[in-house]
Amino acid sequence: METQFSHLSQHLCVHHEHVNTGILYDGDRALLIDPNGATLHTTLAELGITSVAQILFTHHHRDNTAGFPIADNVRVGVPEKEVSWFAEVETFWNNSQYRWHLYNYHPHNLMLASAMSVTDTYTEGTQIAWGSALLTVLETPGHTDGSVTYLIDVDNKRFAFSGDLIYDEGKLWELYSLQKGQQTSDYHGFLGARDELKESLEKVCQASPTALIPTHGVIMDNPDRAIDALLERLAYCYDKYVSISALRHYFPQIFTEFEGNPGHMPIREGKSPPEFLRHFGTTWIIISENGEAFVMDCGSPNVLKQIQQLQTDGEISEVTQFWVTHYHDDHVNAIPEFQETFPCETITDTVVAQVITNPIGFRLPCISPAVTRVDRITQDGDSWQWNEFTMTAYHFPGQTYYHGGLLVEGRGTRMFFAGDSFTMAGIDDYCSGNRNLLGADVGYEKCLRLIQELKPTHIFNCHVDPAFDFTDAEIACMLDTLAERERCYTKLFPWDHANYGMDEHWVRCYPYEQEIAPGTTARLRVEITNHSDEPRTATAQPILPASWGMEIAPAETTIPPRADGHIGFSIPIPQHCETLGRVVIPVNITYNARPLGQFREAIFVFNGSRHTPLCRNNGS
């Protein structure tokens, strides 16, 4: 692999690989910022550097902090607000609040696989003298809560190493790290960290750097223009989100500043549900003429009590079928108890079934550890008769990709149960981790085309009492807005399609977590979604703990356009491990010849040690 580096001044270089590494040198000694990459050592040798004395990190993400071996005598400095995610990261991996019921995203993904030693922590205004240079720390949250920028005054110039605040003029590396709650949880906070990001970028601007050097991205010689272009584009993209957001129904106070903006879809009035429906929590119940009940979702034991009360009151006789709309915990938490209490047939979409029957295999927003028994798995368009109603199931990748929709026809109605995918205000795409894909025949575009075709008389959301519908003009407005989003969000990222910057799980490990035993073989599949219009080649390599004394060779696959592909690995588990427990297995990814570093991870759990400490993964 050919090395690449740029001279910024007499004493400052940048090594370019999957991230940019700042190299500030004084003779044969160096201070490194975000060191990473397989060829960094070659660059250091070419510069005549024989000693790395100090390392600084802008933020805690694994793709810019892991992979470069750090000698014991090297000083390591990190943002004070993120020191625990460097020095005590096991507290993240061993805490169930960061594994299940994920409504808050901070700290976000890409945590280190194991802790590193930290000697120095930095806050706003900290200064570091190094050779002929002076470094000043700016606290610049946005990409992460504790991100910092290092200003380097050297050789009569000022350079800003700005982490992942910006990628290039008008561009971000990715958007999902900006998921953050304002008046709500992070789950509802699509682009919620944009105000922090704006303030941080403006702070960097005010420092008047000669150039911006991002961790991911290109060197920007006109920082003001680059930042202005990004802030303008972000504001436009966010407006296109708000204009058809279902969240306006739930939290109108968040969006008052957008009232009256052109192109924003008005919020519809609701309509009364048919008299044979009941709604408790996130559960809808259809009552047939013979008294049987068809139940959808069960997130709370209170629903069981409500159903039993309906039986006591003579409104229903028995529950005979049960449909699961999607995997979120407030829809599935109480399903095991429900299935014991009402032993009826459980039915769900094939994609939903993958998650709810094996939740340990996934790491997704709002995921529950509750395991659901599924008796019938439906394919897109499958129909069946339930008493006087005709039921037709669809894969319905709206609020989340792992979602089904159900058309119920009978008694003079065409009712569509859309899970959490719509309100009268529009579409529920306020959590990037839900995989709200943009483009033709995916995500909400697919869902709206289906609604357009089916023309339901009533649409139902699991959280909303009234029913509603959409006019042809409103559907056209939402489709046009989604098409414009695909265009403007694609311009926001250094990829050929917006989904790479918005779909947090376009690369994922399956199973995400699995139990293993010494002396056995684990199976791991790295799944990749190609969002491009051309075939793409992907390479993956799991990074095993150094104490296991083995390496897994990288493997490659070519993925067709707009399709999913995977790379499978068989990983032998050694007979003995120094510390049994939870082991983080990072995975190096290269996509379309672009190295991404330790981009994803899987978790191995030794049998009987689910809550014991992590094995150290010295590969990080």
N, C-alpha and C positions, 0 to 999 in steps of 0.2 A: 504494500500500500504506500502510495506516494505521500510524503509529508507536505503539509501546507502551513505556512505561517506568514504573518504580515508584520512588518516593522512600523510601529506607530511613532516612535521617536528613538533617540539614541539608546535609551535604557528600558524601552517597553515594546514587547511583541505580543501578538495574539496567535495562539495555535488554533487552527481550524480543523475540527473533526465533527462528531455529532453534536458537540457543544464547543463554544469558544472558551479557551483557557487563557487568561491573562498571565503574562510572564514579565515580571518586573525584576531586572537583574542589576547586580552590583558586582562587577568582576565575574568570578565564577560561581557566585551565590545567587539564588533566585527566591522570590516570593511569588507564589502561584495563586490565581483566583479561579475557583471552580475547575480544578485539574481533572481531566478525564481524557480517555481515548487511547487506543492501542499504540499510536505512533507518537505520543507526547514525549516519550523518552528519546526518540530519535531527534525530535526538534530540539530538546534540551542539549543533546550532544552536539548538534550542529551549531548551536549558539555558544558552545564552550562552557556550559554550565555543568559543574560537577557536584553541586550541593544545593538541595532544596531545604531552606531553613525555616520557611513559614508558608502556611496555606490558609487562605481565606475562602469561605463559602458565602454566597449571596443568599441562599435559602436551602431548605432541607431536602428537596426532591432527589430521589435516588438516581435519576438519569444524569444528574450533574455532580453527584457527590460520591458515587460508587464506581469502582473499577480501577482506581489509581492507588497502588500500595503506598501507605504512609509509614515512613520509618519512625521508630520510637522517639527519636530526638527532635522531631519536627514539631514546631508550634502550630497548633490548629485553632483558628479563630472563626467563630460563628455568630450570627445574630443572637443576642441575649434572649429574645422572645421565643427562639426556636431551639434553645440549647437542649431541652429534654428530648427533642426529636432527633438529636444527634447522639447524645450521651446516654439516654435512657429509653431508647426506642422500644425496648421489650415491653414497656408499660403500654404501648399502643397495641402490639400484637397479642398480648395476653389479656386485654381488657375487652370483655364481651360487648361493651357499649360501642366499640369500633368495629364490631362484626355483625351484630344483629340490630334490627329496627333503626336503620340508618336514615335519620332525618336531618342530621347535622354533618357537615362535610369538612369541618376544620378540626384537626389537620386533615388535609385532603389525601389523595392517593400518592403513590410513589414514595412511600416511607422506606428508609434504610432497612435492609434485611437484618442487620445487627448493629449494635452501638459502636461508635468510634470515640476515641479519647479526645477531649477538648481541653485546651489549655487557656483559651482567651474567649471572652464574650464581648460583644460590641453593642453600644446603644447610640442614639442620635448624638452626633458631634464628636464621637471618639476619634482621636487622631493617632496615626501610626507613622513614625519616621522610618524610612527605609532607604539607605544609601543617600542619593541626592533627591529622593522623592518624599512627598508628604501625602499620606492617604487620609481622607476624611470620610466618616461613615454617615450616610443619610438613611434614616428609617423610611422605607418606601413600600408599605404594604399594598396588596392588590392581588398579585399572583399567588402569594401566600400571606398569611396574617403577619408574619415576622420578617418578610423579605427586606434586605438592605441593598443600597447602592454604594459602591466604593468610588469616591472621587480621587483621582490620582493627579496630583500636581507634579509634573516632572518635565524637565527640558523645556521650560517656559510654555508648556501647554497643560490643558486640563482634560482628562479623559474620565468618562463615567461608565463603570461596569455595572449595568443596571439590572442584572438578573434576567427574569423573563417578563418584565413590565411591557416590553415591546419587542417585536421580531425584526421589523423593517418599517420603512415609511408606510404608515397606514395599515400595518399588519400585526397580528398576534400569533404566537406559536399555537395556542389552543385556547378555547373559551371555557371549558368545564371547570378549570380551577377558580373561575370567577363566580361560581355558584355560591351565593351567600345570602342568608336571611337579613332583612332589615327590620320590618315589624313582625316578621314571622320566622319560622325555622328556615335553615338553609335550604330545605327541600323545596320551598316555594320561592327561592331567591335566584331565579334565572338572571344572570349578569348582575347579581346583587352587589358585587364588589367593584362595580364600575366607578362609583364615586371615589372610593379609596384609590383606585388605579389612576383616576384623573388627577387627584390631589398629589399623588406621588410623582406622576409624570411632570406636572407643573412645578413641583419642587426641584426636580432634576433640571428642568428648563431654566429655572431661576439661578441655578449654580453656573450657568453659561459654560457648559463643557465644549471643548473643541470637537469631540466625537462621542457617540454612544456606542458601547460595545455590549450587546445582549448576550446572555448565555446561549440561547438558541437564536440564530439569525445572522444578519449581516451588519457590518460596521456602518454606522450612519454619520456622515460628515456634516449634515445639516440637521442637528437635533430638533430645532424649533419646527421646521417644516415636517419632519417625520412624525413628531408628536401631535402637531395640529391635525395632520391627515388622519392619524389613528383616532383621535377624539371625535372628529367630525364623522368618521365612518361608524364608530361605535354608537354614537347618538342616533344615527339614521337606522342602524340595524336594530337598536333597542326599540325605537318607535315602531318598526315593522313587527316587532314581537308584541308590543302592547296593543296594537290596533285590533287584534282579533283574540286577545288573551281571555280565557275563561276566568282567570284570577280576578278580573274586574268585577265579577259577580260576588266572589267571596270576600275580597278585601278592596273595596272601591277607594278607600282612603289612601292607598298606596299610589294611586294613579291620577290623583286630582290635577296634577300639573299637565296631564295629557288631554284633559277634557276639551273637546272642540277641535282637536287636531284633524286635518283633512285625511280622509281615507280610513278613519276608525269606524268599525262596524258598530252601529247602535246596539244596545242590549235589549233583547226581546222580552216580552212578557211571558210568563208561564201559563200553563193551562192545567185544569184539574185532572188528576189521574182517573181512570175508570174505577167504578165502585168495587170491583172484584180484586183490587190490588191493596196490599198493606205494605208499609215502609217502616222499618225499625233500624236505626243506626245506618249501616251500609247495606242492609238486606232488603231486597224487594221480594214479596211473596205474591204469587198468583193463586187465586182460589177458584177451582173449577166448580161447575154446576153440581157435581156430585160430592163436593166438600173436600176433595183431595187438594193438597198444597204442593206447589212447585216453588222451591226456595232458591234464591240466588245470593251467595256469599254469606259468611258468618264470621265476623271479626270479634265478637264479644259474647261471653256467656249470657249476657242479658237477653240476647236474641232468642236463646233457647227458652228462657222464661216467658218471653212474649208469645212464642209459638205454643207453648204449653197452656198459656192462658187462653189463646184462641181455641184450643181444643176443649178446655174446660167450659168456655162460653158457647160451645157448639158451632163455632164459625167454620172450623175445619175438622175433618176426621183424622187423616193421617198425612204425613209428608211422603210423597212417592217418588219425587225426583229432585235433584240438587245440582245447580249449575254454578261453576266458579268463573267469575269474569276475568280476574287477574290475580297476581301473586302477592300484592301488597299486604302488609301485616294486618291492617285494619279491615281486611276482607277475608283473611284466612286464619287468624290467630286461634279462633275457637272451633275450627273445623274438626279436629280430632274428637273433641267432646260432642260436637253436633253429630258426627257419624256414629258414635256410640249410642247416643240418645235416639236418633232417627235413622235406622239402618236401611236407608233408601239408596237408589242408584245415584252415584256421583259422576257428573259429565263435565268435560271441559275441552277447550281447544288443545290441539297437539303441542303448540309452543308453550302454552301456560302449564300443561302437564309436566313438561321437562323440569320446571322450577319447583312446583308445589309438591311433586313426589320425591324430589331430592334437593331440598334447599341448600344443603351443605355444599353442593357443587357450584354454587353461584355466590357472587358478592355484588349485590344490587341495592339501589335505594329501597328503604322500607321493607327489607326482607325479613321474614319470620322463620325461626327454626322449626315451626310446626310442620309436620309431615302429613300430607293429605293422601288418602287412598283414592285412586281414580278408577272407576269401573268401565267407563266408555270414553275414548278419546276421539274427538271429532276432527274431521278434515274440513277445509274451507268449502262451505255450501252444503254440508250434510244436513238432511231434514229428517224429522220423525214426528209422530203424532203423540200428543199427550192430552188425553180426553178430547175436549172440543177444540183444542188449539193445535195449530201446526207450528212446530219449532224448526228454525233454520239457523245453524251455527256458522260463524265466520271467524277467520283470523282477522283481528281488528287492531292493528298496531297503532293505537292512538296515544293515550296518556303514557303508555309504555309499550315497547315492542312485544312484551310477553303478555298479551291481552287478547281476549275474545269478545265478540259481539253476538247478540242473540235476537233474531227477529221472531216475534210471536204474533201469529195471525189467528183471529177468532173473535167472535162476539162483536163484529162490526168494527174491529180495530186492526191496525198494523203497528204493533208496538216494537220499538227497537231499544233493547237494553244495552247501553253503550258503556257500562262500567263507569269509570271516572273520566271519560274521554271528552265530553262536552259540557258546557253550561249554556245558558241563554246568551252569554257574552262571547262565546267562541270556543277555542280549543285549549285543553289542559296540558300545555307543553312547557310547564314552568320548572321542570327539573331535567337538566341535561343528562343525568345518569340514567334516565328512563329510556334513552335511545329513541328520541323523536326525530326520525330520519327525514331529510328533505329530498325531493325528487319525484319523478313520475312513478306511480304505482308502488310507492313505499310510504310509510308513516301516515300522516294525516291526509296527504293527497289521496292515498288509497282509500282511507276511511270516508272522506267526503264524496269521492266518486261512488262508493257503495251506497251512502245515504241518498245521493242524487238519483241512483238507479232504483232503490227500494221504495222511496217516497213514503216513509212511515208517517202515520197520523200522530204518533207520540214518540218522543225520545226521552229516555230516562237515564239520569245520573244517580249513582248510588248514594251521593251525599245531599241530593237536592229533592225536596218534597214534590214541587210541581213538575209536571211533564212540560215539554216544549217541542217545538219543531223549528225548521229553518226554511225561509223562502228560497226560491231559485236564485234571486239576486244576492242573498246572503251567502249561499254556497259559492256562487261565482266570486264574490268578494274575498272569501277565505281562500279559494283556490288561486286567485290572482295574487293575493298577498304571499302565499306560500311560494309561488313561482318567483316573486321578487325577492323573497328571503333567500332562496337558493342562489340567486344571482349575487346579492349584496354580501351575504355571508361568505360565499366563495372568495370574493375579493378581500375578505378580512384575513384569510389564512394563506400560508405558503404551500398550499396543496391545490390539486386540480379539481377538488370538490369540497364543498363546505362540510360535509359529514365527517371528514377526517379531523376537523377542528372542533366539532360539536358532539360527536359520538364517542363518549369516554370509553366505550367497550368495543370499539372496532377491532382491537386486539384483546383477547381474553383467554384465560386458561380454564380448561374443563378436565376434571372437576377442580373448582377453585380450591377446595379443601377436601382432603381424604385421609382416612385412617390407614396407617401402614404398620407393618410388623418387621422386626429385624429378620434378615435372611430371605425376604420376599422380593417381589418385583412390583413397582408401582407403574401404573399407566397414566400418562399425562398427554393431553391434547391441547396444542396451542391453536386457537381458532382465530381466523382473520377474515374480516369483511372487506372485500375490494369495492370501494365506492367509486372507482374510476370507470370510464368507458372503454378502457383497454385492459388487456391481461396484465397482471402484476406478479412479480416474483417476490416471495417472502422467505427469509431465513430466520430460524429460531435456534437458541441454544440455552438450555437450563443451566444455571450456575449452582453447583452442589457445594455443600460445606467442605472446606479444605480437609477437615478431619476424616472425611470419608475416603480420601485418597484416590479419587477417580474423577474423570471428566466425561461429560457426554458430548459427543461430536455434534456440531451444528448440522441441521437438516433443512432442506429447501423444498418449496412447492411453488407451482405457478397457479394463480387463481384467475378464473375467467372474469370478464367484466361484470360488475354489479352482482357479484355472487360471493358466497362464503367458501372458504377453503380451510384446510387444517393441516397441521404437522403433528404426527404422533411420536411419542417417545416411550421406551421401556427403560425404567430407571431401577437398577438393582440397589436394594437397601442393604447396607453392611450388617453383618451379624451383631456388631457391637457399636454403640454410639456413646460418646463421652457423657452426654447429658440427654436423656430421653425427654421429649417434650414436643412443642410445636416448632417446626422447622420452616423457615421462609425460603422458598426456592425462587429467586429472581430469574427472569428469562430475558436474555439479550435478543433484540429484534433488529433485523435489517429489512427494509421494505423498499422495493423499487430502487435498490442500490443506495438507499439512504439509511445509514446506521442510526438507530434510535436509543442505543444503550439498554440498560436494564428497565425495559419499558413496562413490563407486567410481572406478576408473581403468582405462585401457587403456594398452598400451605400443606405440609405433611404433618400429620398428628400421629405420634406413636401410640399404639393401642394402650389404653388404660392411663394415659397421661395428658388428657385434654387440657388440664389447667396447670400443668407444670411448666417450668421455664423453657424458653426457646433454646434450641441448639444454636450455637454461634455459626453464622455462615461467613467464613473468612474470605469467601469470594468477593465480598463487598469491600 
